């Protein structure tokens, strides 16, 4: 769905601030069909008039800040949709970065700084997340790229916050699922197969002495390996560190997170590597609907989002 949305945004069927011409939205974009679309158009028109009145009285430039979503959050985790047209534009600050616009106003992070990315591809993908919201509501839980980028800009640019996240990643390194091996048997065999490629990469990048352990107290990575991992983490920019931390936290593995973000393994391989014990249990005892299947879908999204963000950044 994300790829389809990006293609549509890039094709000119959706208005973007890069010289394309806005076209009428399809019926499916607005719940309730034409009558709902007319209602929303009237609401949007009223909102625009209110904005112009505020600007005329205060002289202030009206902003499209993502904190408007948080301030209007309902009990079901949604917020009222406060915009009609989504676009992208190159920012005029000399950085060359791309921003997302809502009704022509540059989108800002919760800390009210422009949500700017150096990649047009990523800007289009974030714009797609905003565009594909329903006619009446914004669902933040369906916007993982927006959340990751806002976190990178607002949080991972702060030295103390960066240091905290690096420290936490290294603190839980001994309990990394790739390094904690089950006792010999079918589960251990599954782990060995799923983790083999990750361990080969980790030994080449962090130290040949890195090895999994069957101890109930976890592994004991050599200090040289921990020092190299810390060096790698500290060298990451805000986007890569955000992606690595989120992938590692979701997989409960720094090694899976780092290898996924570095394109060493695929999203499917990362998911299997993170779920070896759970998948072995399902194979033996069966899948619990509404439990195991939800967990599988959840971790797939949590791993796909940071990998996608980094892939789009590299695509430019």
PASEBA-1860 file (N, C-alpha, C; in nm, 3 decimals):
! residues 316
1> XXXXXXXX> 0.083/-0.120/0.000/0.000/0.000/0.000/0.087/0.126/0.000 ~ 0.198/0.121/0.076/0.288/0.236/0.080/0.349/0.261/-0.056 ~ 0.393/0.151/-0.123/0.453/0.168/-0.255/0.351/0.225/-0.354 ~ 0.227/0.176/-0.346/0.123/0.227/-0.434/0.099/0.375/-0.410 ~ 0.096/0.414/-0.283/0.072/0.555/-0.251/0.184/0.643/-0.302 ~ 0.309/0.595/-0.289/0.423/0.673/-0.337/0.417/0.688/-0.488 ~ 0.377/0.579/-0.558/0.366/0.589/-0.703/0.260/0.691/-0.743 ~ 0.147/0.689/-0.672/0.040/0.783/-0.704/0.083/0.926/-0.678
9> XXXXXXXX> 0.151/0.948/-0.565/0.198/1.083/-0.534/0.297/1.131/-0.639 ~ 0.383/1.041/-0.683/0.484/1.079/-0.780/0.433/1.092/-0.921 ~ 0.313/1.038/-0.949/0.261/1.039/-1.085/0.183/1.164/-1.121 ~ 0.149/1.246/-1.021/0.075/1.368/-1.048/-0.073/1.354/-1.023 ~ -0.120/1.234/-0.981/-0.261/1.216/-0.951/-0.298/1.277/-0.816 ~ -0.197/1.312/-0.740/-0.219/1.383/-0.614/-0.141/1.513/-0.622 ~ -0.195/1.621/-0.568/-0.129/1.750/-0.579/-0.005/1.754/-0.492 ~ 0.111/1.780/-0.552/0.234/1.803/-0.477/0.292/1.934/-0.526
17> XXXXXXXX> 0.365/2.000/-0.437/0.414/2.134/-0.470/0.542/2.127/-0.553 ~ 0.537/2.053/-0.663/0.653/2.043/-0.752/0.612/2.067/-0.896 ~ 0.503/2.141/-0.913/0.461/2.175/-1.047/0.351/2.087/-1.101 ~ 0.302/1.988/-1.026/0.195/1.903/-1.072/0.062/1.970/-1.050 ~ -0.039/1.926/-1.124/-0.171/1.988/-1.115/-0.263/1.904/-1.029 ~ -0.329/1.961/-0.928/-0.417/1.884/-0.841/-0.534/1.828/-0.919 ~ -0.571/1.704/-0.887/-0.684/1.638/-0.949/-0.785/1.602/-0.842 ~ -0.914/1.589/-0.880/-1.015/1.550/-0.782/-0.983/1.415/-0.721
25> XXXXXXXX> -1.009/1.401/-0.591/-0.983/1.274/-0.523/-1.083/1.170/-0.568 ~ -1.041/1.044/-0.569/-1.133/0.936/-0.603/-1.234/0.919/-0.490 ~ -1.346/0.856/-0.525/-1.454/0.839/-0.429/-1.408/0.766/-0.304 ~ -1.320/0.665/-0.324/-1.277/0.583/-0.210/-1.191/0.657/-0.110 ~ -1.141/0.775/-0.147/-1.053/0.847/-0.055/-1.132/0.906/0.062 ~ -1.261/0.928/0.046/-1.340/0.992/0.150/-1.455/0.901/0.188 ~ -1.465/0.865/0.313/-1.570/0.777/0.359/-1.705/0.845/0.340 ~ -1.800/0.765/0.292/-1.934/0.817/0.276/-1.960/0.874/0.138
33> XXXXXXXX> -1.861/0.870/0.044/-1.885/0.911/-0.093/-1.899/1.061/-0.110 ~ -1.982/1.099/-0.207/-1.992/1.240/-0.248/-2.046/1.328/-0.138 ~ -2.148/1.281/-0.065/-2.206/1.366/0.040/-2.105/1.397/0.148 ~ -2.024/1.298/0.186/-1.920/1.322/0.285/-1.814/1.416/0.230 ~ -1.781/1.400/0.101/-1.680/1.488/0.040/-1.728/1.632/0.041 ~ -1.859/1.654/0.011/-1.911/1.790/0.013/-1.907/1.848/0.154 ~ -1.942/1.763/0.251/-1.937/1.808/0.391/-1.796/1.848/0.429 ~ -1.698/1.763/0.390/-1.560/1.791/0.428/-1.510/1.917/0.356
41> XXXXXXXX> -1.554/1.934/0.228/-1.512/2.054/0.154/-1.563/2.179/0.223 ~ -1.687/2.172/0.274/-1.743/2.287/0.345/-1.665/2.313/0.473 ~ -1.630/2.205/0.544/-1.551/2.220/0.667/-1.414/2.279/0.636 ~ -1.351/2.230/0.530/-1.219/2.281/0.493/-1.226/2.428/0.455 ~ -1.333/2.464/0.382/-1.351/2.604/0.343/-1.367/2.692/0.467 ~ -1.445/2.643/0.564/-1.462/2.719/0.688/-1.331/2.732/0.763 ~ -1.250/2.624/0.763/-1.121/2.628/0.830/-1.030/2.730/0.763 ~ -1.029/2.731/0.628/-0.943/2.826/0.556/-0.981/2.970/0.588
49> XXXXXXXX> -1.112/2.997/0.595/-1.157/3.132/0.628/-1.113/3.172/0.769 ~ -1.121/3.074/0.861/-1.079/3.102/0.999/-0.929/3.131/1.004 ~ -0.852/3.053/0.926/-0.707/3.073/0.922/-0.673/3.212/0.869 ~ -0.738/3.249/0.760/-0.711/3.380/0.701/-0.748/3.493/0.798 ~ -0.855/3.472/0.874/-0.895/3.573/0.972/-0.790/3.586/1.081 ~ -0.736/3.470/1.128/-0.633/3.473/1.233/-0.507/3.540/1.181 ~ -0.468/3.508/1.058/-0.347/3.567/1.001/-0.362/3.718/0.983 ~ -0.483/3.757/0.942/-0.506/3.900/0.922/-0.503/3.976/1.054
57> XXXXXXXX> -0.551/3.914/1.162/-0.559/3.983/1.291/-0.429/3.980/1.368 ~ -0.349/3.875/1.348/-0.225/3.860/1.426/-0.100/3.883/1.344 ~ -0.111/3.869/1.212/0.008/3.883/1.128/0.096/3.761/1.132 ~ 0.053/3.656/1.201/0.134/3.535/1.216/0.112/3.442/1.097 ~ 0.214/3.365/1.064/0.202/3.266/0.958/0.146/3.137/1.016 ~ 0.033/3.094/0.962/-0.031/2.973/1.014/0.055/2.851/0.981 ~ 0.079/2.765/1.079/0.164/2.649/1.060/0.082/2.521/1.057 ~ 0.138/2.419/0.991/0.079/2.285/0.992/0.169/2.199/1.080
65> XXXXXXXX> 0.147/2.202/1.208/0.232/2.130/1.302/0.169/1.998/1.342 ~ 0.253/1.893/1.349/0.201/1.760/1.383/0.151/1.753/1.526 ~ 0.184/1.852/1.611/0.133/1.846/1.747/-0.016/1.875/1.752 ~ -0.074/1.923/1.640/-0.218/1.940/1.635/-0.288/1.804/1.643 ~ -0.221/1.699/1.595/-0.277/1.564/1.606/-0.284/1.522/1.751 ~ -0.173/1.543/1.825/-0.171/1.504/1.966/-0.271/1.582/2.050 ~ -0.285/1.710/2.021/-0.375/1.792/2.102/-0.521/1.757/2.078 ~ -0.551/1.697/1.961/-0.689/1.663/1.932/-0.718/1.514/1.941
73> XXXXXXXX> -0.631/1.440/2.009/-0.642/1.294/2.013/-0.770/1.249/2.083 ~ -0.839/1.155/2.020/-0.960/1.096/2.077/-0.925/0.969/2.155 ~ -1.026/0.913/2.220/-1.004/0.793/2.299/-0.966/0.672/2.217 ~ -1.001/0.670/2.087/-0.969/0.556/2.002/-0.833/0.570/1.933 ~ -0.756/0.671/1.972/-0.623/0.690/1.914/-0.621/0.765/1.784 ~ -0.734/0.823/1.744/-0.739/0.903/1.622/-0.757/1.050/1.658 ~ -0.738/1.136/1.559/-0.757/1.280/1.577/-0.829/1.335/1.454 ~ -0.897/1.447/1.468/-0.967/1.506/1.351/-0.868/1.543/1.241
81> XXXXXXXX> -0.905/1.515/1.119/-0.822/1.557/1.006/-0.841/1.707/0.985 ~ -0.732/1.781/0.979/-0.739/1.927/0.974/-0.685/1.983/0.843 ~ -0.671/1.901/0.740/-0.613/1.944/0.614/-0.686/1.873/0.500 ~ -0.666/1.924/0.378/-0.729/1.866/0.260/-0.626/1.813/0.161 ~ -0.531/1.900/0.122/-0.435/1.864/0.018/-0.296/1.844/0.078 ~ -0.232/1.733/0.040/-0.097/1.700/0.086/-0.001/1.720/-0.030 ~ 0.114/1.777/-0.002/0.214/1.796/-0.106/0.354/1.790/-0.050 ~ 0.453/1.807/-0.136/0.592/1.819/-0.093/0.652/1.940/-0.163
89> XXXXXXXX> 0.756/1.997/-0.105/0.826/2.107/-0.168/0.968/2.113/-0.115 ~ 1.057/2.165/-0.198/1.195/2.185/-0.154/1.199/2.310/-0.067 ~ 1.258/2.296/0.052/1.260/2.408/0.145/1.350/2.520/0.093 ~ 1.315/2.642/0.129/1.386/2.760/0.081/1.489/2.809/0.182 ~ 1.550/2.718/0.258/1.647/2.759/0.359/1.791/2.732/0.316 ~ 1.807/2.689/0.191/1.941/2.662/0.140/1.994/2.524/0.168 ~ 1.919/2.443/0.243/1.966/2.310/0.280/1.947/2.209/0.167 ~ 1.852/2.236/0.078/1.820/2.140/-0.026/1.727/2.031/0.019
97> XXXXXXXX> 1.683/2.036/0.145/1.594/1.934/0.200/1.453/1.948/0.145 ~ 1.377/1.841/0.160/1.238/1.839/0.118/1.147/1.841/0.240 ~ 1.037/1.914/0.228/0.938/1.921/0.335/0.803/1.872/0.285 ~ 0.713/1.843/0.377/0.577/1.801/0.345/0.485/1.919/0.373 ~ 0.389/1.942/0.286/0.295/2.051/0.306/0.154/1.998/0.323 ~ 0.081/2.060/0.412/-0.061/2.032/0.433/-0.136/2.160/0.400 ~ -0.215/2.157/0.293/-0.284/2.277/0.245/-0.186/2.392/0.222 ~ -0.068/2.358/0.169/0.030/2.459/0.133/0.120/2.506/0.245
105> XXXXXXXX> 0.097/2.459/0.367/0.179/2.501/0.481/0.275/2.390/0.519 ~ 0.400/2.424/0.542/0.503/2.325/0.570/0.474/2.254/0.702 ~ 0.474/2.122/0.697/0.451/2.041/0.817/0.567/2.055/0.914 ~ 0.535/2.067/1.042/0.638/2.077/1.145/0.627/1.962/1.244 ~ 0.736/1.936/1.312/0.741/1.828/1.411/0.670/1.873/1.539 ~ 0.653/1.783/1.635/0.595/1.824/1.764/0.672/1.938/1.831 ~ 0.802/1.949/1.801/0.881/2.060/1.857/0.878/2.184/1.768 ~ 0.791/2.181/1.669/0.767/2.297/1.582/0.890/2.340/1.501
113> XXXXXXXX> 0.964/2.242/1.453/1.068/2.270/1.354/1.026/2.200/1.225 ~ 1.064/2.251/1.109/1.020/2.190/0.984/1.058/2.042/0.977 ~ 0.964/1.959/0.936/0.992/1.818/0.917/1.060/1.804/0.780 ~ 1.193/1.814/0.782/1.271/1.820/0.659/1.357/1.695/0.644 ~ 1.361/1.641/0.523/1.443/1.523/0.494/1.524/1.549/0.368 ~ 1.643/1.492/0.357/1.727/1.517/0.239/1.687/1.436/0.117 ~ 1.585/1.352/0.129/1.545/1.262/0.022/1.403/1.292/-0.025 ~ 1.389/1.316/-0.156/1.255/1.337/-0.213/1.171/1.211/-0.200
121> XXXXXXXX> 1.235/1.095/-0.215/1.163/0.967/-0.205/1.099/0.952/-0.067 ~ 1.175/0.984/0.038/1.122/0.974/0.173/1.013/1.077/0.197 ~ 1.032/1.198/0.145/0.928/1.301/0.159/0.798/1.255/0.095 ~ 0.806/1.192/-0.022/0.686/1.140/-0.089/0.619/1.032/-0.005 ~ 0.699/0.946/0.056/0.643/0.837/0.137/0.571/0.891/0.260 ~ 0.629/0.992/0.325/0.563/1.053/0.441/0.437/1.125/0.398 ~ 0.445/1.194/0.284/0.326/1.261/0.231/0.216/1.158/0.202 ~ 0.256/1.040/0.156/0.158/0.935/0.129/0.087/0.892/0.258
129> XXXXXXXX> 0.162/0.884/0.367/0.099/0.848/0.495/-0.007/0.950/0.535 ~ 0.022/1.079/0.515/-0.076/1.182/0.548/-0.193/1.180/0.449 ~ -0.163/1.157/0.323/-0.268/1.157/0.221/-0.367/1.043/0.241 ~ -0.319/0.926/0.277/-0.405/0.808/0.285/-0.485/0.800/0.414 ~ -0.482/0.901/0.497/-0.571/0.904/0.613/-0.715/0.920/0.565 ~ -0.810/0.877/0.648/-0.950/0.884/0.607/-0.997/1.029/0.597 ~ -1.116/1.048/0.542/-1.167/1.183/0.520/-1.186/1.264/0.646 ~ -1.211/1.198/0.759/-1.241/1.270/0.883/-1.133/1.259/0.989
137> XXXXXXXX> -1.052/1.153/0.984/-0.961/1.125/1.095/-0.818/1.106/1.050 ~ -0.727/1.136/1.144/-0.585/1.104/1.129/-0.554/0.993/1.229 ~ -0.490/0.887/1.180/-0.457/0.772/1.266/-0.305/0.763/1.278 ~ -0.248/0.822/1.382/-0.102/0.825/1.394/-0.038/0.687/1.393 ~ -0.110/0.585/1.440/-0.052/0.451/1.445/-0.036/0.389/1.306 ~ -0.086/0.454/1.202/-0.066/0.407/1.065/0.039/0.490/0.992 ~ 0.119/0.567/1.067/0.217/0.657/1.006/0.357/0.632/1.066 ~ 0.413/0.512/1.046/0.543/0.481/1.109/0.659/0.565/1.058
145> XXXXXXXX> 0.659/0.600/0.929/0.770/0.680/0.876/0.767/0.821/0.934 ~ 0.648/0.877/0.947/0.634/1.009/1.009/0.689/1.006/1.151 ~ 0.654/0.904/1.226/0.698/0.894/1.365/0.850/0.881/1.375 ~ 0.909/0.800/1.289/1.054/0.781/1.292/1.129/0.909/1.257 ~ 1.084/0.977/1.152/1.152/1.099/1.109/1.138/1.209/1.214 ~ 1.019/1.224/1.272/0.999/1.326/1.375/1.087/1.297/1.497 ~ 1.100/1.169/1.532/1.187/1.131/1.645/1.333/1.164/1.614 ~ 1.375/1.134/1.492/1.513/1.162/1.454/1.543/1.311/1.462
153> XXXXXXXX> 1.451/1.393/1.415/1.473/1.538/1.412/1.463/1.599/1.551 ~ 1.362/1.560/1.626/1.337/1.623/1.757/1.424/1.567/1.868 ~ 1.460/1.438/1.862/1.526/1.374/1.974/1.671/1.334/1.947 ~ 1.695/1.266/1.834/1.829/1.210/1.811/1.932/1.314/1.769 ~ 1.892/1.438/1.762/1.988/1.547/1.738/2.038/1.606/1.869 ~ 1.984/1.558/1.981/2.024/1.607/2.113/2.132/1.513/2.168 ~ 2.253/1.560/2.197/2.362/1.472/2.241/2.328/1.383/2.359 ~ 2.260/1.437/2.460/2.227/1.357/2.578/2.129/1.245/2.543
161> XXXXXXXX> 2.036/1.271/2.454/1.939/1.170/2.413/2.009/1.062/2.331 ~ 2.097/1.103/2.240/2.174/1.005/2.163/2.254/0.914/2.255 ~ 2.323/0.974/2.351/2.406/0.896/2.443/2.322/0.797/2.523 ~ 2.202/0.839/2.564/2.113/0.750/2.639/2.074/0.629/2.555 ~ 2.037/0.651/2.429/1.995/0.540/2.344/2.110/0.445/2.312 ~ 2.228/0.499/2.288/2.345/0.414/2.265/2.375/0.331/2.389 ~ 2.368/0.394/2.505/2.394/0.323/2.630/2.295/0.209/2.652 ~ 2.168/0.233/2.622/2.066/0.129/2.640/2.087/0.013/2.543
169> XXXXXXXX> 2.125/0.043/2.420/2.151/-0.063/2.324/2.265/-0.153/2.371 ~ 2.370/-0.093/2.423/2.485/-0.171/2.470/2.455/-0.242/2.602 ~ 2.369/-0.183/2.683/2.333/-0.243/2.811/2.264/-0.378/2.793 ~ 2.182/-0.388/2.688/2.108/-0.512/2.664/2.176/-0.602/2.561 ~ 2.296/-0.566/2.520/2.369/-0.647/2.422/2.390/-0.791/2.469 ~ 2.425/-0.817/2.595/2.445/-0.956/2.639/2.320/-1.044/2.627 ~ 2.201/-0.983/2.627/2.077/-1.060/2.615/2.022/-1.059/2.472 ~ 2.104/-1.019/2.377/2.067/-1.019/2.235/2.018/-1.158/2.195
177> XXXXXXXX> 1.904/-1.165/2.125/1.848/-1.296/2.090/1.941/-1.376/1.999 ~ 2.028/-1.309/1.925/2.123/-1.379/1.840/2.234/-1.442/1.922 ~ 2.262/-1.385/2.038/2.370/-1.435/2.123/2.323/-1.532/2.231 ~ 2.193/-1.540/2.254/2.139/-1.630/2.357/2.082/-1.754/2.289 ~ 2.157/-1.861/2.291/2.122/-1.984/2.222/2.049/-2.080/2.316 ~ 1.946/-2.145/2.264/1.871/-2.245/2.339/1.958/-2.368/2.358 ~ 1.922/-2.452/2.457/1.996/-2.575/2.478/1.985/-2.662/2.353 ~ 2.083/-2.752/2.328/2.082/-2.831/2.205/1.948/-2.899/2.179
185> XXXXXXXX> 1.903/-2.890/2.055/1.774/-2.948/2.019/1.716/-2.875/1.898 ~ 1.590/-2.900/1.866/1.527/-2.839/1.748/1.527/-2.687/1.749 ~ 1.504/-2.627/1.867/1.500/-2.480/1.874/1.639/-2.423/1.847 ~ 1.741/-2.485/1.906/1.878/-2.439/1.883/1.917/-2.453/1.737 ~ 1.873/-2.561/1.673/1.902/-2.580/1.531/1.836/-2.470/1.447 ~ 1.712/-2.435/1.484/1.642/-2.327/1.414/1.716/-2.195/1.434 ~ 1.762/-2.168/1.555/1.835/-2.045/1.584/1.965/-2.039/1.505 ~ 2.036/-2.151/1.500/2.164/-2.154/1.429/2.144/-2.121/1.281
193> XXXXXXXX> 2.039/-2.174/1.222/2.011/-2.149/1.081/1.968/-2.005/1.058 ~ 1.880/-1.953/1.142/1.828/-1.817/1.124/1.932/-1.710/1.154 ~ 2.025/-1.740/1.243/2.121/-1.639/1.289/2.258/-1.648/1.221 ~ 2.278/-1.748/1.137/2.411/-1.773/1.079/2.462/-1.651/1.001 ~ 2.381/-1.597/0.913/2.425/-1.483/0.832/2.452/-1.359/0.916 ~ 2.372/-1.339/1.019/2.390/-1.222/1.106/2.522/-1.235/1.182 ~ 2.550/-1.354/1.233/2.673/-1.376/1.308/2.797/-1.361/1.218 ~ 2.789/-1.408/1.095/2.903/-1.391/1.003/2.933/-1.244/0.982
201> XXXXXXXX> 2.827/-1.166/0.960/2.846/-1.022/0.941/2.900/-0.958/1.068 ~ 2.844/-0.994/1.183/2.884/-0.933/1.309/3.030/-0.963/1.342 ~ 3.073/-1.084/1.315/3.212/-1.120/1.343/3.308/-1.045/1.251 ~ 3.267/-1.023/1.128/3.351/-0.948/1.034/3.356/-0.801/1.069 ~ 3.246/-0.746/1.122/3.237/-0.604/1.149/3.278/-0.565/1.291 ~ 3.245/-0.650/1.388/3.265/-0.613/1.528/3.376/-0.691/1.598 ~ 3.406/-0.811/1.548/3.511/-0.891/1.613/3.487/-1.040/1.595 ~ 3.592/-1.112/1.557/3.580/-1.255/1.528/3.549/-1.338/1.651
209> XXXXXXXX> 3.573/-1.284/1.772/3.553/-1.360/1.894/3.407/-1.361/1.942 ~ 3.319/-1.292/1.872/3.178/-1.287/1.912/3.115/-1.424/1.894 ~ 3.049/-1.474/2.000/2.990/-1.608/1.994/2.865/-1.614/2.080 ~ 2.766/-1.694/2.039/2.645/-1.712/2.120/2.673/-1.799/2.242 ~ 2.582/-1.794/2.339/2.600/-1.868/2.464/2.469/-1.937/2.502 ~ 2.482/-2.051/2.568/2.365/-2.122/2.619/2.342/-2.092/2.768 ~ 2.419/-2.001/2.824/2.406/-1.968/2.966/2.273/-1.897/2.993 ~ 2.213/-1.928/3.106/2.088/-1.859/3.144/2.113/-1.714/3.182
217> XXXXXXXX> 2.238/-1.678/3.201/2.274/-1.540/3.236/2.306/-1.457/3.113 ~ 2.292/-1.514/2.996/2.318/-1.441/2.874/2.461/-1.457/2.826 ~ 2.493/-1.389/2.716/2.626/-1.397/2.658/2.722/-1.300/2.727 ~ 2.849/-1.315/2.696/2.951/-1.226/2.751/3.037/-1.173/2.637 ~ 2.984/-1.073/2.564/3.061/-1.019/2.450/3.194/-0.960/2.498 ~ 3.302/-0.985/2.427/3.432/-0.927/2.464/3.425/-0.774/2.465 ~ 3.506/-0.714/2.550/3.508/-0.568/2.558/3.543/-0.503/2.425 ~ 3.628/-0.570/2.348/3.666/-0.515/2.217/3.546/-0.509/2.122
225> XXXXXXXX> 3.458/-0.609/2.133/3.337/-0.612/2.049/3.242/-0.501/2.093 ~ 3.224/-0.485/2.223/3.136/-0.380/2.274/3.188/-0.242/2.235 ~ 3.320/-0.223/2.243/3.380/-0.095/2.206/3.358/-0.065/2.057 ~ 3.370/-0.168/1.974/3.350/-0.149/1.830/3.203/-0.119/1.800 ~ 3.112/-0.188/1.870/2.969/-0.161/1.851/2.936/-0.017/1.892 ~ 2.993/0.028/2.003/2.971/0.165/2.049/3.023/0.264/1.948 ~ 3.140/0.236/1.891/3.198/0.325/1.790/3.106/0.335/1.669 ~ 3.052/0.221/1.625/2.961/0.220/1.509/2.835/0.301/1.539
233> XXXXXXXX> 2.778/0.282/1.657/2.655/0.352/1.694/2.678/0.503/1.702 ~ 2.790/0.543/1.760/2.818/0.686/1.774/2.846/0.754/1.640 ~ 2.884/0.675/1.541/2.914/0.732/1.409/2.788/0.752/1.324 ~ 2.675/0.700/1.369/2.551/0.709/1.292/2.492/0.849/1.301 ~ 2.427/0.894/1.193/2.355/1.020/1.200/2.222/0.997/1.272 ~ 2.145/1.103/1.288/2.021/1.094/1.366/1.922/0.995/1.305 ~ 1.912/0.990/1.173/1.818/0.901/1.108/1.858/0.754/1.126 ~ 1.986/0.724/1.103/2.031/0.585/1.114/2.024/0.535/1.257
241> XXXXXXXX> 2.058/0.620/1.354/2.051/0.577/1.493/1.906/0.552/1.534 ~ 1.815/0.638/1.490/1.673/0.617/1.519/1.625/0.486/1.459 ~ 1.661/0.461/1.334/1.620/0.337/1.266/1.679/0.215/1.335 ~ 1.807/0.222/1.371/1.873/0.108/1.435/1.812/0.080/1.572 ~ 1.788/0.186/1.650/1.732/0.166/1.784/1.593/0.103/1.776 ~ 1.509/0.152/1.686/1.373/0.100/1.677/1.372/-0.044/1.626 ~ 1.457/-0.074/1.529/1.465/-0.211/1.479/1.519/-0.305/1.587 ~ 1.622/-0.260/1.659/1.681/-0.342/1.765/1.583/-0.366/1.879
249> XXXXXXXX> 1.509/-0.262/1.918/1.412/-0.276/2.026/1.299/-0.372/1.985 ~ 1.257/-0.365/1.859/1.149/-0.451/1.812/1.194/-0.597/1.803 ~ 1.317/-0.619/1.760/1.370/-0.755/1.745/1.435/-0.808/1.872 ~ 1.451/-0.719/1.973/1.524/-0.754/2.095/1.666/-0.799/2.061 ~ 1.724/-0.729/1.964/1.857/-0.768/1.918/1.926/-0.652/1.848 ~ 2.038/-0.608/1.904/2.118/-0.504/1.839/2.175/-0.556/1.708 ~ 2.215/-0.682/1.705/2.275/-0.738/1.584/2.175/-0.747/1.471 ~ 2.051/-0.787/1.501/1.948/-0.790/1.398/1.918/-0.649/1.350
257> XXXXXXXX> 1.908/-0.554/1.444/1.879/-0.416/1.407/1.986/-0.357/1.317 ~ 2.113/-0.375/1.354/2.222/-0.319/1.275/2.232/-0.384/1.138 ~ 2.221/-0.516/1.134/2.235/-0.586/1.005/2.117/-0.556/0.913 ~ 1.998/-0.536/0.970/1.881/-0.501/0.888/1.899/-0.363/0.827 ~ 1.939/-0.265/0.907/1.954/-0.128/0.858/2.070/-0.117/0.760 ~ 2.171/-0.203/0.775/2.286/-0.202/0.682/2.260/-0.287/0.557 ~ 2.138/-0.338/0.541/2.100/-0.418/0.423/2.173/-0.552/0.415 ~ 2.217/-0.603/0.528/2.281/-0.734/0.531/2.176/-0.844/0.521
265> XXXXXXXX> 2.061/-0.823/0.584/1.951/-0.920/0.581/1.824/-0.849/0.536 ~ 1.729/-0.927/0.490/1.601/-0.872/0.447/1.507/-0.857/0.566 ~ 1.393/-0.793/0.542/1.293/-0.778/0.648/1.240/-0.915/0.691 ~ 1.216/-1.004/0.594/1.167/-1.138/0.627/1.271/-1.215/0.708 ~ 1.397/-1.202/0.670/1.503/-1.271/0.745/1.515/-1.215/0.886 ~ 1.502/-1.085/0.900/1.507/-1.023/1.033/1.390/-1.070/1.119 ~ 1.272/-1.081/1.059/1.155/-1.126/1.133/1.173/-1.270/1.181 ~ 1.222/-1.357/1.092/1.245/-1.496/1.132/1.353/-1.506/1.239
273> XXXXXXXX> 1.458/-1.425/1.226/1.566/-1.429/1.324/1.519/-1.384/1.462 ~ 1.427/-1.289/1.465/1.377/-1.237/1.593/1.275/-1.330/1.657 ~ 1.213/-1.418/1.578/1.102/-1.499/1.627/1.132/-1.650/1.625 ~ 1.255/-1.687/1.638/1.288/-1.830/1.626/1.217/-1.915/1.732 ~ 1.219/-1.872/1.856/1.155/-1.950/1.962/1.003/-1.951/1.946 ~ 0.944/-1.834/1.914/0.799/-1.827/1.897/0.754/-1.914/1.780 ~ 0.829/-1.909/1.668/0.791/-1.989/1.552/0.806/-2.138/1.579 ~ 0.906/-2.174/1.659/0.922/-2.315/1.697/0.803/-2.362/1.781
281> XXXXXXXX> 0.757/-2.274/1.869/0.641/-2.307/1.953/0.515/-2.322/1.868 ~ 0.498/-2.233/1.770/0.381/-2.242/1.680/0.386/-2.371/1.600 ~ 0.505/-2.407/1.554/0.520/-2.530/1.475/0.484/-2.653/1.556 ~ 0.515/-2.649/1.685/0.488/-2.765/1.769/0.345/-2.768/1.823 ~ 0.293/-2.651/1.864/0.164/-2.647/1.933/0.052/-2.581/1.853 ~ 0.086/-2.517/1.744/-0.016/-2.453/1.662/-0.025/-2.303/1.687 ~ -0.088/-2.233/1.593/-0.100/-2.088/1.599/-0.229/-2.047/1.671 ~ -0.217/-1.952/1.761/-0.333/-1.898/1.832/-0.381/-1.774/1.757
289> XXXXXXXX> -0.499/-1.783/1.697/-0.552/-1.670/1.622/-0.583/-1.554/1.717 ~ -0.551/-1.434/1.672/-0.570/-1.316/1.756/-0.455/-1.296/1.853 ~ -0.357/-1.384/1.848/-0.240/-1.372/1.936/-0.112/-1.378/1.854 ~ -0.076/-1.500/1.812/0.047/-1.517/1.735/0.044/-1.441/1.604 ~ -0.069/-1.445/1.533/-0.076/-1.379/1.404/-0.065/-1.227/1.416 ~ -0.123/-1.173/1.524/-0.111/-1.028/1.547/0.033/-0.991/1.579 ~ 0.100/-1.073/1.660/0.240/-1.049/1.693/0.328/-1.052/1.568 ~ 0.300/-1.148/1.478/0.378/-1.160/1.355/0.362/-1.035/1.268
297> XXXXXXXX> 0.239/-0.988/1.255/0.214/-0.868/1.174/0.276/-0.746/1.237 ~ 0.270/-0.737/1.369/0.322/-0.620/1.440/0.474/-0.608/1.423 ~ 0.545/-0.717/1.443/0.691/-0.707/1.434/0.734/-0.687/1.289 ~ 0.656/-0.738/1.193/0.689/-0.715/1.052/0.683/-0.567/1.019 ~ 0.581/-0.498/1.069/0.569/-0.353/1.045/0.679/-0.278/1.118 ~ 0.705/-0.317/1.242/0.806/-0.247/1.322/0.947/-0.261/1.264 ~ 0.973/-0.371/1.194/1.103/-0.388/1.130/1.105/-0.328/0.990 ~ 0.991/-0.331/0.921/0.986/-0.278/0.785/1.000/-0.126/0.783
305> XXXXXXXX> 0.942/-0.057/0.882/0.942/0.089/0.882/1.083/0.148/0.887 ~ 1.168/0.111/0.983/1.303/0.169/0.985/1.386/0.131/0.864 ~ 1.369/0.007/0.816/1.444/-0.034/0.695/1.399/0.049/0.575 ~ 1.267/0.070/0.563/1.214/0.149/0.452/1.262/0.293/0.459 ~ 1.262/0.351/0.580/1.308/0.488/0.596/1.452/0.502/0.545 ~ 1.540/0.410/0.583/1.680/0.420/0.543/1.696/0.394/0.393 ~ 1.617/0.301/0.339/1.626/0.272/0.196/1.584/0.394/0.114 ~ 1.478/0.462/0.157/1.432/0.582/0.086/1.530/0.697/0.101
313> XXXX> 1.593/0.709/0.217/1.696/0.812/0.235/1.811/0.791/0.138 ~ 1.852/0.664/0.123/1.964/0.634/0.033/1.925/0.649/-0.112 ~ 1.794/0.633/-0.142/1.749/0.645/-0.280/1.752/0.789/-0.329 ~ 1.745/0.885/-0.231/1.752/1.026/-0.267/1.621/1.082/-0.317
END
